[in-house]
Amino acid sequence: MKVILKQNVPSLGKAGTLVKVNDGYARNYLIPKGLAPEANEKNIKLFEHDKKNILEKLAKEQKDAQAMADVLSNLTITIARKVGEQDKLFGSVTVKDIETALKEKGYDINRKMIVHAHGEHIKELGEYKIKIKLAHDVETEITLKVAGE
């Protein structure tokens, strides 16, 4: 089945392109999520009419994400936890804790945007670099300091 991408889809292509995908992928994922309509004559004509607006919207979202990345790249957040022997934490620092700390600082970051290489939980004191994916091609890192109470 041929579909017209309304948004950038990492595994398929950029918004505004016509791509051929498996019927099941189109019917069960792309079309219900509003990522791509089927490429019939009516949809192609509608898309050509709306293409300029869609591309401008995507460019604005990309620009906003890059501006947010520039601000976040200098950000350091500190999370305090109780500490036991050998600087091990009672419990751990999770992605949800990082999300909450960012919201307290006024940044609306969803926990699905937070990616870090230390697994799901941080269990030791220290300083960590946390990657945040703001848009398809826009990523940044913040510094997380885990301190003892």
C-alpha positions in Angstrom: 0.0 0.0 0.0 1.2 3.5 -0.8 0.9 6.2 1.9 1.8 9.9 2.2 3.8 10.7 5.3 2.3 13.6 7.3 5.2 13.5 9.8 8.8 12.3 9.9 8.8 8.6 10.6 12.3 7.4 11.5 12.1 4.0 9.8 10.3 5.3 6.6 11.1 8.9 5.7 10.4 12.5 6.0 7.1 14.3 5.9 5.7 14.9 2.5 7.1 11.8 0.9 5.1 9.0 -0.8 6.2 5.6 0.4 5.2 2.0 -0.1 4.6 0.0 3.1 3.0 -3.3 4.1 -0.8 -3.2 4.2 -0.9 -4.3 7.9 1.7 -1.6 9.0 -0.4 1.1 7.2 -3.8 -0.1 8.5 -2.7 -0.9 12.1 -0.2 1.8 12.8 0.3 4.6 10.3 -3.3 5.4 9.5 -4.8 5.1 13.0 -2.1 7.3 14.5 -2.6 9.9 11.9 1.0 9.6 10.6 0.0 8.9 7.0 -3.2 8.6 4.9 -3.5 6.1 2.1 -2.2 7.6 -1.2 -5.3 7.7 -3.4 -6.2 10.5 -5.8 -8.3 12.5 -3.3 -5.6 12.3 -0.6 -2.8 13.2 -2.9 -4.7 16.3 -4.1 -5.5 17.3 -0.5 -1.9 16.7 0.6 -0.5 18.8 -2.2 -2.8 21.6 -1.1 -1.7 21.3 2.6 1.9 20.4 2.0 3.2 23.9 2.5 1.5 24.3 5.8 2.6 20.9 7.1 6.2 21.5 6.1 6.2 25.0 7.8 4.7 23.4 10.9 7.4 20.8 11.0 10.1 23.4 10.5 8.7 25.5 13.4 8.6 22.4 15.7 12.2 21.6 14.7 13.3 25.2 15.4 11.5 25.2 18.8 13.1 21.9 19.7 16.6 23.2 18.8 16.0 26.3 20.9 14.9 24.1 23.9 18.0 21.9 23.3 20.3 24.9 23.5 18.7 26.0 26.8 18.8 22.4 28.3 22.4 21.8 27.3 23.6 24.0 30.1 21.2 22.7 32.7 22.2 20.8 35.8 19.6 19.2 38.1 20.3 17.8 41.6 18.3 15.0 43.2 18.9 14.2 46.8 18.4 10.7 48.2 19.2 8.8 51.5 22.5 7.0 51.3 23.6 3.8 52.9 27.0 2.1 53.1 29.6 2.7 50.3 27.5 5.6 48.9 24.7 3.3 47.7 21.3 4.8 47.6 18.3 3.6 49.4 16.1 3.0 46.4 17.2 4.6 43.1 16.7 7.6 40.8 14.4 6.8 38.0 13.4 8.5 34.7 10.2 9.6 36.5 12.3 11.3 39.2 14.3 13.1 36.4 11.0 14.1 34.8 9.6 15.5 38.0 12.8 17.5 38.7 12.7 19.0 35.2 9.0 20.0 35.6 9.9 21.7 39.0 12.4 23.8 37.0 9.7 24.7 34.5 10.6 22.4 31.6 7.8 20.4 30.1 9.7 17.2 29.3 7.9 13.9 28.9 9.7 10.9 30.4 9.5 9.1 27.1 11.9 11.8 25.8 14.5 11.0 28.5 17.1 8.4 27.4 20.1 7.5 29.4 22.7 4.7 29.2 22.7 3.8 32.9 19.7 1.5 32.6 16.4 2.4 34.1 17.7 3.2 37.6 20.7 5.1 39.0 21.7 3.5 42.3 24.9 5.4 43.2 25.9 9.0 44.1 27.6 10.9 41.3 27.2 13.0 38.3 25.6 11.6 35.2 24.9 12.8 31.6 21.3 12.3 30.7 20.3 12.4 27.0 17.0 14.0 26.1 15.5 13.5 22.6 13.3 16.5 21.9 12.5 15.8 18.2 13.5 13.5 15.4 16.9 15.0 14.8 17.3 17.0 18.0 19.0 15.6 21.1 20.7 17.3 24.0 22.3 16.3 27.3 21.7 17.6 30.8 23.8 17.0 33.9 22.2 15.1 36.8 23.9 15.2 40.2 22.7 12.6 42.6 23.6 13.8 46.1 23.1 12.3 49.6 20.7 13.8 52.1 
